[in-house]
């Protein structure tokens, strides 16, 4: 992270352990029929629990930023007393 200046970790998952754990393996969808990761966005709470996710089978499709912000607002409203 020091080289890039990024303030967040980047995952290298060469054995696909994490993508299997999160259910985002897309078997055979890569070049030459190789397994790849499905496009996905997650919101995790401070304990690492997945509170929201959006998955797609199309690598060109991503969640719109306003949708993620709405989900953050919804999750925060749920948490408020």
N, CA, C and O atoms as a Tinker XYZ file with bonds, in Angstrom:
   324  protein
     1  N      0.823000   -1.196000    0.000000    73     2
     2  CA     0.000000    0.000000    0.000000    64     1     3
     3  C      0.862000    1.253000    0.000000    63     2     4     5
     4  O      0.446000    2.289000   -0.517000    81     3
     5  N      2.051000    1.173000    0.569000    73     3     6
     6  CA     2.913000    2.344000    0.615000    64     5     7
     7  C      3.299000    2.809000   -0.794000    63     6     8     9
     8  O      3.399000    4.010000   -1.041000    81     7
     9  N      3.512000    1.876000   -1.706000    73     7    10
    10  CA     3.892000    2.230000   -3.071000    64     9    11
    11  C      2.768000    2.946000   -3.810000    63    10    12    13
    12  O      3.018000    3.875000   -4.579000    81    11
    13  N      1.543000    2.519000   -3.580000    73    11    14
    14  CA     0.417000    3.069000   -4.331000    64    13    15
    15  C     -0.189000    4.298000   -3.676000    63    14    16    17
    16  O     -0.794000    5.130000   -4.352000    81    15
    17  N     -0.028000    4.417000   -2.353000    73    15    18
    18  CA    -0.668000    5.504000   -1.628000    64    17    19
    19  C     -2.100000    5.171000   -1.232000    63    18    20    21
    20  O     -2.781000    5.990000   -0.615000    81    19
    21  N     -2.564000    3.959000   -1.587000    73    19    22
    22  CA    -3.920000    3.558000   -1.226000    64    21    23
    23  C     -4.029000    3.381000    0.273000    63    22    24    25
    24  O     -3.060000    3.020000    0.940000    81    23
    25  N     -5.220000    3.640000    0.798000    73    23    26
    26  CA    -5.455000    3.512000    2.236000    64    25    27
    27  C     -6.384000    2.346000    2.545000    63    26    28    29
    28  O     -7.071000    2.345000    3.567000    81    27
    29  N     -6.402000    1.366000    1.669000    73    27    30
    30  CA    -7.243000    0.193000    1.864000    64    29    31
    31  C     -6.479000   -1.021000    1.356000    63    30    32    33
    32  O     -5.638000   -0.902000    0.465000    81    31
    33  N     -6.767000   -2.184000    1.920000    73    31    34
    34  CA    -6.080000   -3.399000    1.468000    64    33    35
    35  C     -6.629000   -3.877000    0.126000    63    34    36    37
    36  O     -7.793000   -3.647000   -0.201000    81    35
    37  N     -5.781000   -4.539000   -0.634000    73    35    38
    38  CA    -6.166000   -5.140000   -1.901000    64    37    39
    39  C     -5.927000   -6.642000   -1.765000    63    38    40    41
    40  O     -4.858000   -7.064000   -1.325000    81    39
    41  N     -6.910000   -7.439000   -2.140000    73    39    42
    42  CA    -6.848000   -8.884000   -1.986000    64    41    43
    43  C     -6.325000   -9.549000   -3.245000    63    42    44    45
    44  O     -6.819000   -9.290000   -4.342000    81    43
    45  N     -5.323000  -10.409000   -3.088000    73    43    46
    46  CA    -4.881000  -11.300000   -4.155000    64    45    47
    47  C     -5.336000  -12.691000   -3.744000    63    46    48    49
    48  O     -4.858000  -13.230000   -2.746000    81    47
    49  N     -6.245000  -13.269000   -4.495000    73    47    50
    50  CA    -6.897000  -14.525000   -4.126000    64    49    51
    51  C     -6.573000  -15.591000   -5.165000    63    50    52    53
    52  O     -7.463000  -16.060000   -5.875000    81    51
    53  N     -5.310000  -15.971000   -5.255000    73    51    54
    54  CA    -4.842000  -16.867000   -6.312000    64    53    55
    55  C     -5.508000  -18.235000   -6.288000    63    54    56    57
    56  O     -5.653000  -18.856000   -7.341000    81    55
    57  N     -5.912000  -18.721000   -5.133000    73    55    58
    58  CA    -6.556000  -20.032000   -5.039000    64    57    59
    59  C     -8.084000  -19.934000   -4.991000    63    58    60    61
    60  O     -8.766000  -20.941000   -4.802000    81    59
    61  N     -8.614000  -18.729000   -5.162000    73    59    62
    62  CA   -10.060000  -18.482000   -5.213000    64    61    63
    63  C    -10.778000  -18.877000   -3.923000    63    62    64    65
    64  O    -11.969000  -19.188000   -3.949000    81    63
    65  N    -10.069000  -18.866000   -2.805000    73    63    66
    66  CA   -10.682000  -19.229000   -1.532000    64    65    67
    67  C    -11.715000  -18.198000   -1.084000    63    66    68    69
    68  O    -12.801000  -18.555000   -0.627000    81    67
    69  N    -11.375000  -16.945000   -1.216000    73    67    70
    70  CA   -12.277000  -15.880000   -0.769000    64    69    71
    71  C    -13.490000  -15.765000   -1.682000    63    70    72    73
    72  O    -14.613000  -15.598000   -1.205000    81    71
    73  N    -13.271000  -15.855000   -2.993000    73    71    74
    74  CA   -14.425000  -15.730000   -3.893000    64    73    75
    75  C    -15.394000  -16.890000   -3.724000    63    74    76    77
    76  O    -16.599000  -16.729000   -3.917000    81    75
    77  N    -14.881000  -18.038000   -3.369000    73    75    78
    78  CA   -15.782000  -19.169000   -3.079000    64    77    79
    79  C    -16.546000  -18.909000   -1.776000    63    78    80    81
    80  O    -17.746000  -19.167000   -1.688000    81    79
    81  N    -15.849000  -18.404000   -0.789000    73    79    82
    82  CA   -16.478000  -18.130000    0.513000    64    81    83
    83  C    -17.620000  -17.119000    0.388000    63    82    84    85
    84  O    -18.650000  -17.253000    1.049000    81    83
    85  N    -17.432000  -16.113000   -0.460000    73    83    86
    86  CA   -18.454000  -15.093000   -0.650000    64    85    87
    87  C    -19.460000  -15.454000   -1.743000    63    86    88    89
    88  O    -20.373000  -14.678000   -2.023000    81    87
    89  N    -19.301000  -16.607000   -2.353000    73    87    90
    90  CA   -20.267000  -17.060000   -3.356000    64    89    91
    91  C    -20.228000  -16.280000   -4.649000    63    90    92    93
    92  O    -21.261000  -16.096000   -5.292000    81    91
    93  N    -19.035000  -15.810000   -5.049000    73    91    94
    94  CA   -18.952000  -15.003000   -6.264000    64    93    95
    95  C    -18.068000  -15.641000   -7.340000    63    94    96    97
    96  O    -17.608000  -14.958000   -8.254000    81    95
    97  N    -17.837000  -16.934000   -7.229000    73    95    98
    98  CA   -17.108000  -17.649000   -8.273000    64    97    99
    99  C    -18.019000  -17.805000   -9.489000    63    98   100   101
   100  O    -19.174000  -18.212000   -9.361000    81    99
   101  N    -17.497000  -17.483000  -10.652000    73    99   102
   102  CA   -18.241000  -17.637000  -11.905000    64   101   103
   103  C    -17.518000  -18.705000  -12.727000    63   102   104   105
   104  O    -16.662000  -18.391000  -13.554000    81   103
   105  N    -17.873000  -19.971000  -12.490000    73   103   106
   106  CA   -17.155000  -21.073000  -13.141000    64   105   107
   107  C    -17.212000  -21.006000  -14.662000    63   106   108   109
   108  O    -18.279000  -20.828000  -15.249000    81   107
   109  N    -16.061000  -21.149000  -15.282000    73   107   110
   110  CA   -15.986000  -21.242000  -16.732000    64   109   111
   111  C    -16.292000  -19.974000  -17.500000    63   110   112   113
   112  O    -16.413000  -20.026000  -18.724000    81   111
   113  N    -16.422000  -18.847000  -16.842000    73   111   114
   114  CA   -16.835000  -17.620000  -17.527000    64   113   115
   115  C    -15.661000  -16.792000  -18.056000    63   114   116   117
   116  O    -15.864000  -15.789000  -18.739000    81   115
   117  N    -14.464000  -17.203000  -17.745000    73   115   118
   118  CA   -13.291000  -16.447000  -18.177000    64   117   119
   119  C    -12.751000  -16.924000  -19.504000    63   118   120   121
   120  O    -13.296000  -17.839000  -20.120000    81   119
   121  N    -11.668000  -16.292000  -19.940000    73   119   122
   122  CA   -11.022000  -16.711000  -21.186000    64   121   123
   123  C    -10.640000  -18.196000  -21.123000    63   122   124   125
   124  O    -10.177000  -18.691000  -20.095000    81   123
   125  N    -10.841000  -18.878000  -22.226000    73   123   126
   126  CA   -10.526000  -20.298000  -22.337000    64   125   127
   127  C    -11.263000  -21.137000  -21.298000    63   126   128   129
   128  O    -10.780000  -22.198000  -20.902000    81   127
   129  N    -12.443000  -20.665000  -20.852000    73   127   130
   130  CA   -13.259000  -21.415000  -19.916000    64   129   131
   131  C    -12.748000  -21.448000  -18.487000    63   130   132   133
   132  O    -13.165000  -22.294000  -17.695000    81   131
   133  N    -11.845000  -20.531000  -18.154000    73   131   134
   134  CA   -11.316000  -20.486000  -16.791000    64   133   135
   135  C    -12.334000  -19.853000  -15.844000    63   134   136   137
   136  O    -13.179000  -19.057000  -16.253000    81   135
   137  N    -12.231000  -20.222000  -14.585000    73   135   138
   138  CA   -13.090000  -19.631000  -13.564000    64   137   139
   139  C    -12.648000  -18.186000  -13.301000    63   138   140   141
   140  O    -11.456000  -17.878000  -13.304000    81   139
   141  N    -13.622000  -17.318000  -13.076000    73   139   142
   142  CA   -13.330000  -15.925000  -12.737000    64   141   143
   143  C    -14.261000  -15.493000  -11.604000    63   142   144   145
   144  O    -15.143000  -16.243000  -11.186000    81   143
   145  N    -14.053000  -14.307000  -11.131000    73   143   146
   146  CA   -14.904000  -13.731000  -10.100000    64   145   147
   147  C    -16.090000  -13.037000  -10.744000    63   146   148   149
   148  O    -15.940000  -12.325000  -11.737000    81   147
   149  N    -17.284000  -13.250000  -10.167000    73   147   150
   150  CA   -18.461000  -12.499000  -10.611000    64   149   151
   151  C    -18.311000  -11.064000  -10.123000    63   150   152   153
   152  O    -17.805000  -10.834000   -9.024000    81   151
   153  N    -18.742000  -10.103000  -10.923000    73   151   154
   154  CA   -18.773000   -8.727000  -10.429000    64   153   155
   155  C    -19.692000   -8.643000   -9.215000    63   154   156   157
   156  O    -20.810000   -9.158000   -9.238000    81   155
   157  N    -19.221000   -7.996000   -8.162000    73   155   158
   158  CA   -20.006000   -7.916000   -6.934000    64   157   159
   159  C    -19.592000   -6.706000   -6.118000    63   158   160   161
   160  O    -18.433000   -6.291000   -6.131000    81   159
   161  N    -20.551000   -6.158000   -5.418000    73   159   162
   162  CA   -20.292000   -5.087000   -4.457000    64   161   163
   163  C    -20.862000   -5.538000   -3.123000    63   162   164   165
   164  O    -21.934000   -6.141000   -3.067000    81   163
   165  N    -20.141000   -5.244000   -2.054000    73   163   166
   166  CA   -20.546000   -5.632000   -0.714000    64   165   167
   167  C    -20.473000   -4.449000    0.227000    63   166   168   169
   168  O    -19.611000   -3.583000    0.079000    81   167
   169  N    -21.367000   -4.411000    1.186000    73   167   170
   170  CA   -21.268000   -3.498000    2.321000    64   169   171
   171  C    -21.144000   -4.378000    3.560000    63   170   172   173
   172  O    -22.012000   -5.205000    3.841000    81   171
   173  N    -20.057000   -4.187000    4.288000    73   171   174
   174  CA   -19.801000   -4.944000    5.506000    64   173   175
   175  C    -19.885000   -4.024000    6.702000    63   174   176   177
   176  O    -19.564000   -2.839000    6.611000    81   175
   177  N    -20.318000   -4.571000    7.823000    73   175   178
   178  CA   -20.341000   -3.775000    9.042000    64   177   179
   179  C    -18.954000   -3.835000    9.698000    63   178   180   181
   180  O    -18.085000   -4.559000    9.212000    81   179
   181  N    -18.731000   -3.098000   10.781000    73   179   182
   182  CA   -17.404000   -3.084000   11.417000    64   181   183
   183  C    -16.920000   -4.460000   11.880000    63   182   184   185
   184  O    -15.719000   -4.658000   12.065000    81   183
   185  N    -17.836000   -5.408000   12.067000    73   183   186
   186  CA   -17.439000   -6.755000   12.479000    64   185   187
   187  C    -17.141000   -7.661000   11.283000    63   186   188   189
   188  O    -16.774000   -8.822000   11.463000    81   187
   189  N    -17.296000   -7.139000   10.070000    73   187   190
   190  CA   -17.028000   -7.911000    8.866000    64   189   191
   191  C    -18.211000   -8.713000    8.366000    63   190   192   193
   192  O    -18.056000   -9.559000    7.485000    81   191
   193  N    -19.391000   -8.463000    8.915000    73   191   194
   194  CA   -20.596000   -9.163000    8.486000    64   193   195
   195  C    -21.156000   -8.472000    7.244000    63   194   196   197
   196  O    -21.321000   -7.252000    7.215000    81   195
   197  N    -21.444000   -9.276000    6.221000    73   195   198
   198  CA   -22.019000   -8.729000    4.986000    64   197   199
   199  C    -23.454000   -8.301000    5.277000    63   198   200   201
   200  O    -24.291000   -9.120000    5.655000    81   199
   201  N    -23.729000   -7.018000    5.099000    73   199   202
   202  CA   -25.068000   -6.478000    5.335000    64   201   203
   203  C    -25.838000   -6.225000    4.048000    63   202   204   205
   204  O    -27.061000   -6.089000    4.064000    81   203
   205  N    -25.115000   -6.164000    2.930000    73   203   206
   206  CA   -25.758000   -5.952000    1.627000    64   205   207
   207  C    -24.782000   -6.402000    0.558000    63   206   208   209
   208  O    -23.569000   -6.246000    0.700000    81   207
   209  N    -25.330000   -6.968000   -0.527000    73   207   210
   210  CA   -24.487000   -7.313000   -1.667000    64   209   211
   211  C    -25.286000   -7.203000   -2.951000    63   210   212   213
   212  O    -26.510000   -7.339000   -2.960000    81   211
   213  N    -24.574000   -6.957000   -4.017000    73   211   214
   214  CA   -25.181000   -6.914000   -5.342000    64   213   215
   215  C    -24.283000   -7.729000   -6.260000    63   214   216   217
   216  O    -23.086000   -7.462000   -6.370000    81   215
   217  N    -24.865000   -8.722000   -6.917000    73   215   218
   218  CA   -24.122000   -9.616000   -7.798000    64   217   219
   219  C    -24.667000   -9.530000   -9.213000    63   218   220   221
   220  O    -25.849000   -9.251000   -9.417000    81   219
   221  N    -23.806000   -9.771000  -10.184000    73   219   222
   222  CA   -24.235000   -9.828000  -11.572000    64   221   223
   223  C    -23.417000  -10.895000  -12.288000    63   222   224   225
   224  O    -22.313000  -11.230000  -11.859000    81   223
   225  N    -23.946000  -11.415000  -13.354000    73   223   226
   226  CA   -23.202000  -12.368000  -14.182000    64   225   227
   227  C    -22.524000  -11.672000  -15.357000    63   226   228   229
   228  O    -21.818000  -12.318000  -16.131000    81   227
   229  N    -22.726000  -10.384000  -15.498000    73   227   230
   230  CA   -22.196000   -9.626000  -16.629000    64   229   231
   231  C    -21.097000   -8.685000  -16.126000    63   230   232   233
   232  O    -21.363000   -7.782000  -15.333000    81   231
   233  N    -19.870000   -8.899000  -16.588000    73   231   234
   234  CA   -18.741000   -8.091000  -16.115000    64   233   235
   235  C    -18.886000   -6.609000  -16.449000    63   234   236   237
   236  O    -18.180000   -5.778000  -15.877000    81   235
   237  N    -19.782000   -6.269000  -17.359000    73   235   238
   238  CA   -19.980000   -4.862000  -17.735000    64   237   239
   239  C    -20.973000   -4.146000  -16.832000    63   238   240   241
   240  O    -21.110000   -2.925000  -16.910000    81   239
   241  N    -21.666000   -4.887000  -15.980000    73   239   242
   242  CA   -22.711000   -4.310000  -15.133000    64   241   243
   243  C    -22.184000   -4.104000  -13.721000    63   242   244   245
   244  O    -21.632000   -5.022000  -13.114000    81   243
   245  N    -22.358000   -2.902000  -13.208000    73   243   246
   246  CA   -21.960000   -2.576000  -11.840000    64   245   247
   247  C    -23.103000   -1.819000  -11.164000    63   246   248   249
   248  O    -23.937000   -1.199000  -11.823000    81   247
   249  N    -23.118000   -1.887000   -9.864000    73   247   250
   250  CA   -24.126000   -1.156000   -9.109000    64   249   251
   251  C    -23.883000    0.334000   -9.259000    63   250   252   253
   252  O    -22.740000    0.789000   -9.201000    81   251
   253  N    -24.947000    1.091000   -9.450000    73   251   254
   254  CA   -24.828000    2.546000   -9.567000    64   253   255
   255  C    -24.461000    3.127000   -8.201000    63   254   256   257
   256  O    -24.963000    2.654000   -7.182000    81   255
   257  N    -23.615000    4.117000   -8.162000    73   255   258
   258  CA   -23.205000    4.710000   -6.884000    64   257   259
   259  C    -24.378000    5.168000   -6.020000    63   258   260   261
   260  O    -24.344000    5.023000   -4.798000    81   259
   261  N    -25.409000    5.716000   -6.650000    73   259   262
   262  CA   -26.555000    6.185000   -5.866000    64   261   263
   263  C    -27.285000    5.023000   -5.184000    63   262   264   265
   264  O    -27.875000    5.196000   -4.117000    81   263
   265  N    -27.243000    3.845000   -5.802000    73   263   266
   266  CA   -27.854000    2.660000   -5.179000    64   265   267
   267  C    -27.082000    2.268000   -3.933000    63   266   268   269
   268  O    -27.683000    1.952000   -2.906000    81   267
   269  N    -25.772000    2.284000   -4.009000    73   267   270
   270  CA   -24.944000    1.959000   -2.839000    64   269   271
   271  C    -25.186000    2.976000   -1.728000    63   270   272   273
   272  O    -25.323000    2.599000   -0.565000    81   271
   273  N    -25.240000    4.245000   -2.071000    73   271   274
   274  CA   -25.486000    5.280000   -1.062000    64   273   275
   275  C    -26.858000    5.118000   -0.412000    63   274   276   277
   276  O    -27.002000    5.332000    0.792000    81   275
   277  N    -27.866000    4.742000   -1.199000    73   275   278
   278  CA   -29.197000    4.482000   -0.638000    64   277   279
   279  C    -29.155000    3.313000    0.342000    63   278   280   281
   280  O    -29.799000    3.357000    1.390000    81   279
   281  N    -28.408000    2.280000    0.007000    73   279   282
   282  CA   -28.289000    1.123000    0.897000    64   281   283
   283  C    -27.561000    1.494000    2.184000    63   282   284   285
   284  O    -27.919000    1.016000    3.260000    81   283
   285  N    -26.560000    2.329000    2.080000    73   283   286
   286  CA   -25.862000    2.802000    3.286000    64   285   287
   287  C    -26.837000    3.562000    4.172000    63   286   288   289
   288  O    -26.887000    3.335000    5.381000    81   287
   289  N    -27.606000    4.454000    3.582000    73   287   290
   290  CA   -28.608000    5.206000    4.350000    64   289   291
   291  C    -29.622000    4.267000    5.000000    63   290   292   293
   292  O    -29.987000    4.450000    6.161000    81   291
   293  N    -30.075000    3.262000    4.248000    73   291   294
   294  CA   -31.054000    2.309000    4.771000    64   293   295
   295  C    -30.471000    1.525000    5.952000    63   294   296   297
   296  O    -31.140000    1.337000    6.968000    81   295
   297  N    -29.237000    1.077000    5.813000    73   295   298
   298  CA   -28.594000    0.322000    6.888000    64   297   299
   299  C    -28.372000    1.179000    8.123000    63   298   300   301
   300  O    -28.545000    0.706000    9.247000    81   299
   301  N    -27.992000    2.428000    7.926000    73   299   302
   302  CA   -27.789000    3.327000    9.058000    64   301   303
   303  C    -29.119000    3.639000    9.754000    63   302   304   305
   304  O    -29.169000    3.749000   10.980000    81   303
   305  N    -30.186000    3.781000    8.979000    73   303   306
   306  CA   -31.508000    4.051000    9.566000    64   305   307
   307  C    -31.979000    2.850000   10.389000    63   306   308   309
   308  O    -32.595000    3.021000   11.441000    81   307
   309  N    -31.692000    1.643000    9.915000    73   307   310
   310  CA   -32.045000    0.429000   10.646000    64   309   311
   311  C    -31.322000    0.364000   11.988000    63   310   312   313
   312  O    -31.868000   -0.116000   12.981000    81   311
   313  N    -30.097000    0.852000   11.997000    73   311   314
   314  CA   -29.254000    0.785000   13.186000    64   313   315
   315  C    -29.617000    1.838000   14.217000    63   314   316   317
   316  O    -29.381000    1.650000   15.410000    81   315
   317  N    -30.187000    2.942000   13.763000    73   315   318
   318  CA   -30.512000    4.058000   14.672000    64   317   319
   319  C    -31.569000    3.638000   15.689000    63   318   320   321
   320  O    -32.483000    2.885000   15.353000    81   319
   321  N    -31.455000    4.119000   16.934000    73   319   322
   322  CA   -32.439000    3.754000   17.965000    64   321   323
   323  C    -33.809000    4.358000   17.716000    63   322   324
   324  O    -34.733000    4.138000   18.499000    81   323
